[in-house]
Amino acid sequence: MKRNLPGIALVLLGAALMGIGIALGQPGQVMMKAVRVCLECVGIG
């Protein structure tokens, strides 16, 4: 169990940070930026 402690801690930290990002509405902003970049690559935006 001691060998897995750093890995478990990192997974919990990652999950907590993902939860905070979702609570702040970050997925919508990331999607908007991705659409903009995609449209620029195609040459529409």
C-alpha distance (Angstrom), angle and dihedral (degrees) to the residues before:
residue distance angle dihedral
M1 . . .
K2 3.82 . .
R3 3.80 91.9 .
N4 3.80 91.4 54.6
L5 3.80 95.7 49.0
P6 3.84 97.1 90.5
G7 3.80 91.0 46.9
I8 3.78 92.9 48.6
A9 3.80 90.7 47.6
L10 3.81 91.4 51.9
V11 3.80 92.3 48.8
L12 3.80 90.9 50.6
L13 3.81 91.5 47.1
G14 3.80 91.0 49.6
A15 3.79 91.7 49.1
A16 3.80 91.1 49.2
L17 3.81 92.3 50.0
M18 3.81 91.0 47.5
G19 3.79 89.4 51.5
I20 3.79 91.5 50.9
G21 3.81 91.2 49.0
I22 3.79 92.2 49.9
A23 3.81 91.0 47.9
L24 3.82 90.0 53.2
G25 3.81 92.7 51.6
Q26 3.79 97.1 -111.5
P27 3.84 97.6 144.3
G28 3.80 91.0 67.9
Q29 3.79 92.4 50.9
V30 3.80 92.0 48.1
M31 3.82 90.4 50.6
M32 3.82 91.9 50.4
K33 3.82 91.3 51.1
A34 3.81 91.3 47.1
V35 3.80 91.5 52.0
R36 3.80 90.7 49.3
V37 3.80 92.7 50.4
C38 3.81 91.5 46.3
L39 3.78 92.8 50.7
E40 3.80 90.9 48.5
C41 3.81 90.8 52.9
V42 3.81 91.0 52.0
G43 3.79 90.1 46.8
I44 3.79 98.1 -117.6
G45 3.80 99.1 105.7
